[in-house]
Amino acid sequence: MVRPGTLHREDERRTYLGGRGRQHDYYRPSTMPLLTDATFVVTDIETTGLSPDKNRITEVACVYVRGGEIVDERRMLVNPEQFIPNEIQKMTGITNAMVFAAPKGGEVFPQIREWITDDAIFVAHNVSFDYNFLQSSFRRHGVDELRHAKLCTARLARRLLPAQKRWGLGHLTAHLGIKVQGRHHALGDARATALALIQMIELLQEEHDCETVEDLLAIQYQTMANFRELPKHIKALEPVLSALPAKPGVYRMIAARGEVLYIGKAKSLRDRVGSYFRHGAIHTSKIREMVGRVRKIEVVETGSELGALLLESRLIKEHQPKYNTMQKRYRRYAFLRLTTGNAYPRVDFSLEIEPDGAEYFGPFRNRDAVEAMIETINQSFGLRECAGDIIPNENLAPCFYYQIKRCGAPCAMLQSAGDYALEVDRVRGFLSGADTGIISLLERKMTGHAEALEFEEAAQLRNRINELRKIFRREERIAESINRNNVIIVLPAAEERKREIFLVRFGRLAAQVVIGTRPPAAKLAKLVERHYFDGATAPSHCRREEIDEIKIIASYLHLYRDAGRFIYVEEGGSAEHVMERVITELRGERKKTVADDSGE
């Protein structure tokens, strides 16, 4: 479970002035965090009616969002100590009988207040309703009131999706393609709101250059009035804008004297580029300034979003446009690092891939998942846990980790370099999914703790086992270290009934090809032979210019793991065997497409 951070002191209380002179009193640090670092507590409640003073809460759910993912969720029924009307029982499914045995407000609201830590952003769909009900409940039971930044997803949707006519949660989730399970139940609606929030934040980051929580909070209060007539230089671009393809690609915004102002990627060039110039467009001050200078637009179709991501990264490095963020931020996934740059490697945590000769595994969805994996490795293998380089000396006394059998003490020459290297190989095998026997070992330990009535220790092991199962079930394996990753990716192409194949060698893009319904076996076989069976060995270091590409591919593999087909190319295999697997996957995709087209 990821706790949403630490509490801020009373003297850090500030007032945020939104648009239209609205004041919102809440706790906030002296600088607002980046969207990637902020914690959002997405909340939904069910009640006995519409009045915070007369009616009561029957259910509360909180879903925590951080780094673009749901990281935790909580739910609790509350005995409202008043009758739930029949129409509300039918809508929510919460009956008087269900809440009769639930704890009363005096017992649960102090606990619920702790769920909403003071450095988090309070989020809800029609946020005033949930916020005001909770405030009344907290006051009624003598609990500290909320002093939080508030974000309303309904208000945000009205500004980001102006073409939509309705912004209720059901209409919004339908538009965004979110399947809602448990509609009109607090947890179901909170999850749906959280997923909508994640998509809208991505839209703000990618299309509106929104980077901080302060930007986000300000956008929800921007005026939606019609703007004056478009300037002449934007009118002059209308023929170019109307001719843009609705396909993935990269665009360049260019000034009057040829300066490249901005480079971006798009799933649909027509929609994305057009969004800068339409009436009522929402922009940060920097992008507004940039739009005023644009006199020419150039685009390159890439065939897929991954292709656009990679080309965008290369062009930004080449041109270094003024209005691009200095360091392009991609999803901040967490990585596990095996420090193979020294004779006695250890495992640790990293948010970056550095050109340091280490092996990086992942990405993991958050830091907690990495740290749980590191703890599993440290308890199950014999790698050292101390930092710094080791110079073996038989006169050294082994440290505490040797005493508890978590290290073989190579520093004191109680373990040879060769034996330590074998232990490192065992860790690699575990991380690649080749050795999942640790799960069975942990299950035996969990059973032992349970039989000894050590329930807390058993629960910790159960959680660790569940995490490992998710990792290996989701991706079959974490794969080789990222900068040694050899994989063939098959994804749907932008053109109907076509697919795009990416050949990734040592974590870098080696080749890219678009194919139709009939796989060009001879052409693919040549590419596989050339890029995977050329006798090359994995580079020990990443060049600085390669790191972003490796991160983009690794993050894309993680993000779209359910959308594409991934064929991992094993060391020591044969080109013929790899091609058999590729053709099998392509035929399977073709059969699925035909079945979908026929409505089966």
N, C-alpha and C positions, 0 to 999 in steps of 0.2 A: 504494500500500500504506500502511495506517495503522499506524504503530508504536505499541505499547501503552504509551507514556509513558516516564518516566525512572526510573532506579534510585534507591532510597532508601538512605541511609547506614546503616551498622551500628548507630549510636546511635539510629536510629529504630525499632529492633526492639522489639516489644511482645508481650504475651501476651493472647490473647482467651479469656475464660472463657465458654463456652457453657452451655447448660442441663445439668443433671445433673452439674455439677462437672467437665465435660470441659475440658481446657486444650489450646489450639492455639497453638503457638509460630510466629510468622511476622512478616515485615516488614509494617509498616503505617505510614501517616503519622499525625500527631498528631490529625487529624480524618478520619473516614471519608467518602469522597465520596458524592455523590448517585448513585442508580442510573443516572441518565441520563449521568453523567460517568465512570463506572467502566469498566474494561476487564476482560473475562472471557476467560480462555484455556481454551476447552473442549477437553479432551484425551481421546483414546482410544488404546489400545495393543492390539496382538495379541502373543501370547506362545507359547512352546513348552509351557507348563503353568501350574499355579496357584501355584507357590511362588516368591516373589521371590528366595529364596536359591539354589534349585536350578535354576530355569528361567530363560529369557532372553527378551528382547523381540525380536520380528521386524519390527514396524512401529509407527511413532508418527505421529499426526496431531494438529495443533492448529488449531482454528478460533477466530478472534478475534471477539468480540461487543462492540460499543460503541454506545451510543445506540439500542438496540433493533434493530440490524441486524448482519448478518455483514459484517465489513469486510476480512477477510483469512483465508487458510488455508494450511497447510503440511503436507507429508507426506514421510516418508522410510522406506524399507525398511532393515533392519539385518540383517547377517549374525550370527546368534546363536552361531555356532561350536559348535552342538550340533544333534542330529537333531530335526526336527519330526515328532511322531507322526502317523500316517495320519489319525486321526479329526479332528485339528486342521487338517491340510491340507485335508480335505474341507469343513470348516465355514468356514474363512477364505479358502480359495482360494490361500493363500500356500504354495508348495511349497518343498522343499529346493533344487530347481534355481533358483528365483527368487532366493532369498537368497544363493546361493553366490557370485554376482557382486556382491552389495551390499557397501557398506563395513562394516567391523567396528566394534564399540562404541567402541574407543579413538579412532576417527576421528570418529564422528558424535555421541556424547553431549555433548562440549563445545559443539557447535553447537546441539543440541537444548536444552541448558540455557539458551542465550542466547535461544531462542524464548520462554521463560517469564520475562518480566521481573518484577522483584521487587515492582512496585507493582500487578501484576495479581491477579485472583482466580482460583485454580486450580479448575476445574470438571470433573466427570466424573460419569457415571452409576455409582453404587457407587464413590465417589471414592477410598476407601482402597485398592482394588485397584490402580488406575492410579498413584496417588501413591506407594504403597510400592514398586511395581516400579521406577518411575523413580528413587526414592531409592536403592534397592539398586544400580541400574546406575550412577548418578552416583558413589556411594561406591567401587564396584568399579574405576572408571576415574579416580579422583582428581579428580572434578569437584565444584564447590561444591554442597552439598545445597540442597534447596528449603526455604524458610521462608515459606510462603504461607498466606493465608486459604484454607480449603478449602470448597467448596460441593458438596453431593451432590444431584444432581437427583432421584435415586430417593427419598431422604429427604424432599426438599422436596415431591415429588408426593404422598407418603403423607399429608402434612399439608394440602395444598391440595385434594386430590381424595380425601377419605376414603371416598366411596361406591365408588370403584374397589377391586376385590379383588386385582388384580395390578398391580405397578408396574415390571415389567421394561421395558426400552427399547421392545421391540416393542409391548407392550400400551399403554404410555403414548403413543407416537406414533400408534397407531391411534385412541385416545380423542381425541387433539387434532387428528386429521385431517391428520397429517404423513405425506407419502409418503417412504419411506426408499429411497434408491438406494444399493446397495453395502452391504447389511446384512452384519454380521460382518467388514467391512473397516474399518480404523481411520478413514479419512477419511469414509466413509459414515455410520458410527455417530457420529462427532464432529459432523458436520453435523446429523444428526437430534437429537442431544442439544442442540446450540446452538439449533435451532428450538424445541425443547420449552422450553428455558430462557427464550427471548424471550417465549413465550406465558405462562409462569408468572410472569415479572417483570411483564408487563402486568396479569395478574390481581392480583398483590400491590399494584401501584400503584393500580389502579382500585377494587379491592374491599376492600383491607385498609389503605389509607392508608400503605403502606410506601414510604419515600422514600430511605433511605440504605442503603449496603452493610451497615452494622452491624445495621439492622433485619432485613435479608435473612438474614444469617448466624445471627442469634438465632432466627429462625422455624424453621429446619431442625432445631433441637434442642428445640422446645417439646414438652412432655409431651402424649401423646395419650390419657391416661386419661379415663374418663367424668367429666363434671362433675355437680355436685349438681343437684337438681331446679330447674327454671326459676323465677325470682322471679315474684311475683304480677303485677307490671306487664307482664311479657313474656307471661305466660299470657293476660292480658286482650287482647293484640294478636293472638292466634292466629286469631280469625275474620276479621280484616282481612287478615292474611297469606295465609290460605288462599283468599281471594277475589281476590287480585291477578292481573292478566292476565299471560300469558307473552308479552308484547309489549314492544317498545322504548318507553322513556319516561323521565321524570324523577320522582324521589321527593324528598319533604321529610320529615325527621325533626323532630318538634315536641315541646317540653317541656311540663310540666304547665300553665304559665301562658301558653302560646302562643308562646314563643320558638322561632324556627327555628334548630335546632341544626346541621343538616347538609343539604346538597343534593347529589344525585348523579344520574348517568345510568345507564341499564341497557339491555342488549340484550334481557333478559327481566326485567321488573319482579318477577315471582314469585320467580325464582331469586336475583336480586341482593339484594332486600330481605330475603328469607327467610334469606340467608346470615349476616346479622348476629345472628340470634336462635337458631340451631340449636345443639344440644349440641356441644361441642368446637370451636366456631368460633374461628378464629385471628384475633386482633386485636392491634394495637399498644395501648399503654397509653392513648393519647388516645381511640381509638375505643371501647375498653372502657368508659372513663368516659362517653362520649357515649351508648352503648347503655343504660347504667344510668339515664339521664335521660329516655329517650324514652317518651312517653305517647300519641302520636298520629302517624299516618303518612298523608301525602297523596301521590297520584300523578297524573301527567298523561301519557297516551299520546301519542306523537309520530309513530308510523307508521314511523320509521326511526331508525337510529343517528345519522345526521348531524343529523336534527331534534332528537334528544335532546341531542347535544353543544352545539348552538347555544342551545337553551332553557336548558340547565344553566348555560352561561356567563352568559347574561343575568340569570337568577335569582340567581346567586351575587353578581353586582355589585349587584343590587337589595337583597338581604337581608344580605349579608356575614355568613354564619353563623359562629359561633365555632369550629366544629370542621372547617371547610374550610380547606385550606392557604391562607395569606394571598394568594398569587398562584398561581392554578391553573396547573399545569405541563402543557403539551402536549408532544408529541414535539419534541425540539430539533433540527429540521432546520436546515440551513445555507442561507443566501440570498446571492445576488450583488446588490450595491447599485450602482446608477448614480446618482451624486450630482448630480442635475439641479437642486439648489437653488442652484447658482452658474453663472456664464456658461461655465465650462470644466469640464464634468463629467469624472469619472474613475470607475473601477470598483474596488470593494473588497469585503471579506467582512463578513457580519453574521449573528449568531444571532437577531437580533430585527428586527421591522418597526417602525420609529419614525415618528412624525408629523412628518417633517422635509422633506417634499416630494420625497424621492428616489424612484427607481423600483426596485422589488425584483423579482428574478427567481429562480425556483426553485419548490419547495424541492429542494435537492440532498441526497443521502443522507448526506454527511459533509463536513467542512471540506476534506479533501484534494481532493474532486471540485470544490469551488468554486475552490480555489486553482489547480488545473490549468486550469480554464476561464479564470480571470483571466490566467494566464500565456499561454494561447493568444491571448486578446484583445490583451494587451500586445505580443506578438510579431507579430501579424497586422494590427493597426490602429495608428493614430497618436495614441491618447489619452495624455494626460499621466499620469505615475506619481507625481508629487510631491504631497504633502498641502498643505492650506491653500488660500486664495483666491489668484487670480492678478490682478495689476494690470499689464497689458501696458506695457512700456517698451523702446523701441528701443535704449536704452543698456545693457540687460542682456546678459550673455554667456550663451548657451545652455548647459544642463547636459549631463552625460554622455549622457543618454538621446537627446538630439538628435544627438550625434556617432555613436551606433550605430543611428540611424534608427528609433528607437522612439517618437519624439515630434516633432511639427512645430514645437515651440518657440513657441507663441502668446505666452508670457511676454515674449519678445524681439521680438515683432511680426513673426516670420518666417512665421507662419501667421495668416490673418485669422480673425475670429470666425465668419464665414460658412462658411469651409472647415472649421473645427473642428466646427461644427454638423453639416455633412454627414458627417463621420467618426463623430460620435455616432449619427446615423441609420443608418449602416452597421452599427454595433455592435448597435443595436436589431434590425435586420433579421436579423443573425446569431443573436441570442439567441432570436428568435421562430421560427427555423427557416426563414425565407424565403431565407436565403443560406447554403447548406451547401457552397459552393465552397471554403471554407477546408480542408475535409477533403482535397479533391483537391490543394490547394496543399501541405498537410502531407505527403501521400503522395509528392509529387515531391521534397520536401526529404528525406524519409526515404530514398528511393531514392538520392539524391545522396550522403548520408552513408554508406550501405552500400557504394556503389561506391568511395568514397574510403577504405574500411576503417575508418570511424569508427563502430564498432558500438555503442558506448555511447550516442552521440547518436542513432543510428538507433533503438535500443531505446526511448529516452525518447519520441521522436516516435511510435513504434508504440503505446506505452501511451496517449499523449494521443489518438491517432486512435481507439483502441478505446473510450476513455471518451466521446468525442463521439458515436460511433455508438450507444453504449448510450443516451445521453440522448435523441437524436433518434429512435431506433427505438422506445424505450420509450413516449415520450409524443408522438411525431410532431413535437413542438416543445415548448419550455419554455413557450410561450404568451406573451402580452403580459406586461408587468410585473404583478405580483400584484394591486396595487391598481387596475389597469385591466383586470382579467381579466373577460371576458364569455363565459360558458359556460352551456350547458344540460346538466344532469346527469340521466341516467335510471338509476335503481337499483331493484332488487327491493324491494317493500314488505313489511312484516311479514305482511300478509294474503296468503294463497295466491292466485296468479294475478293479483296486482295489482302496479303499479309506481308509484314515487314520482318526481316530476319536480321538480328544483330549478332555478330561474332565478337565476343569479348575474350581477349587474351591477356593474362596477367593483370586483370582489372581494367584494361584499357580497351577502347573500341578499336577493333582491327578491321572490320568490314561491315557493310550495311547493304542490304539488297531487298527490293520489293518483288514479290512473286504473285502470280495469279493462282487460280484454283488447281492447276497442274504443276506440281513441284518440278523445277528444272534440275533433275538429279545429277546430271553430269557437271553442271556449273557449280552446284553446291558441293559436290565431292571435291572439286579442285580447290574451292575456298577452304574447306575443312582441312585438306591435306596441307595446303600452303601455310595456314595460320596456326594449326595445332600440332602438326607433326613435322616441323622443320628442324627439330633438334635444338631449338633455343631453350635456354634455361631462364628461370624467373629472375628479374633484376633484384639485386639486394637492396637498392634504394629507389625511391620515387623522386623524379625530378619535380621541382616546385610547380612547374606548369602542368604536370600530369595529375596533381592531387585533386583538383576540382573535378576533373573528368572521372576519376575513380570514385569520388564521393557521390557524384550525380548518378552514376550507374548503380552503385551499391544502394543508394537511397531509392532509386527507381525500382530496383529488384524487390526491395522490401515493401514499398508502397503498393506496387501492382502485382504482388505475388499471386493473387487469385485471378488476375485478368489474362495472363499470358502463359506460355509453355516454356519451361526452362530445362535445357539438356546440359547437364554438367559433364565436362570432358575430363575423364580420369587420366592421370599420368600412367603411362605404360599400356594404354589401350591401343586400339587400332582404328584407323580412319574408316574402315568398312563397318565396324561395329557402331561407331558414332553415326554414320550415315543411315544405318538401319533404324536407329532410334529417332533421328530427325524425320525420316520419311514416315515412320509410324505416327509421330506426333502430328505431322502435316495432314496425313490422311484422316486422323481422328478429328482435327479441326475442320476439314472439308466436310466430313459426314455430319458434324454438328451444325455447320452452316446450312447444308442442304435440308436437314431436319427442321431447323428454325424457319427457313424460307417456306417449307411446306406446312408449317403450323403444327408439327407433331410435338 
